[in-house]
Amino acid sequence: MRRPKSFDCVEMMHEAGRKVSERLRGMTHEERMEYWRRQTEALRREQARLRAEAEARGQAAVAVGDTGATMSTLPTPDETTAEEDAAYLAERMEELAKFEARMRATLEERVAATKA
């Protein structure tokens, strides 16, 4: 007999996505880029802090979250620059904007067709 789930990973990811979408709603492209740049910097600081704590304890791996899982190869802040990260995010945001425009046009065409 299966135990009932106490944790739903997919729901957690969907909820996180909804929260990010809500934060980004109404932001300009530049504001979104700044948001992701700040988030990337915060992540890098947290990774550096976790690495330093692990090294101080003489551990090779860093504990991840509350799960007790470990990752021995977290990306280092030196692997990419903030400018490279921002450029990558800019490309993704541009692709997303184009996709959104195509979807909006398709939706408008369908609405117009139903009214005709």
N, C-alpha and C positions, 0 to 999 in steps of 0.2 A: 504494500500500500504506500502510495506517495504522500509525503508530507505537503501541506499547503505551503506555497511560496511565501516567504517573509520579505522577499526583495525581488523586484521586477526591474532588471537592467534596462530593458527596452523602454519601459515607462520612465525610468530615471533619465535616459537620454532624451526622450521626447520632452519631458518637463524642462530640462536644461535648455533645449533648443527654443522652447516657448519663451523662457526667461530672457535669453539673448535677443530673440526677435523683438520682444517688448522693449528692451533697452535701446535697440537700434532703430525702432520705429520713429519716423520723423526726422532722423538725422540725415544730413547731407553726405555725399560720398566722402568728402574730406573729414567730416566728423567721424564717420565709420572707420576710416583709415587710422585716425588718431586713437580711437577706441581700441582697435586691434593692436596698434603699436604699443599702447600702454599695457594691454593684457599680456603681450609677448614679453615685455620687459619685466612685468610682475612674475610671470612664470619662470623666467631665467633667474631672477633673484631668489625665488623659492627653491629652485633646483640647486643653486649654489649653496644656499643655507643648509639644505638637506645633505648635500655632499660633504660640507664642512663638518656637520654634526657626525656623520657616519665615519669620516676619517678620524675625528677626535676619539671616537669609540673603537677605532681600529677595525672597522668593518669595511669590506670591499663593496657591499651592495647597500642601496638606500631603500628603506621601507617606503612603500607606496600606499598612501591613504591609511584607512583603518583596517584594511584587509589583512595586513601582515605579509602581503606579497612583496617581493623585492625585484628590483631591476638593477642589473649590474652595469648597464650601458645607457644611462640617461644622457641625452644630448648635452654637450657642454655649450656654454654661452659663446665660446670661441668658434664653434663650427659654422655659424652663419652670423652675419651682422644684422643689426636692426634695419639697415637700409635694404638688405637682401630680403628680409622678412616682409618689409613694407612693400617692396616691389612685387613680391609673390602675391601678397594679399591684394594689391591693387589690380593685378591681372585677374584674380579670382572674382573680385568685386565687379570688374568690368564685364566678365563673362556672365555673372549673375544678373547684372543690369540688362544685358542683351537678352538673356533668357526671359527675364521678367517682362520686357517690352514685347517679345514675341508672344508670350502667354496672354498678356493683356490684349494685344491685337486680335488674337484668336478668339478670346472671350467676347470682345466687342463685336466681332463678325458674327459669332453664334447668336448673341443677343439680338443683333439687327436682323438676322435671318428669321428668328422666331417672331419678331414683330411684323415682318413683311407678310 
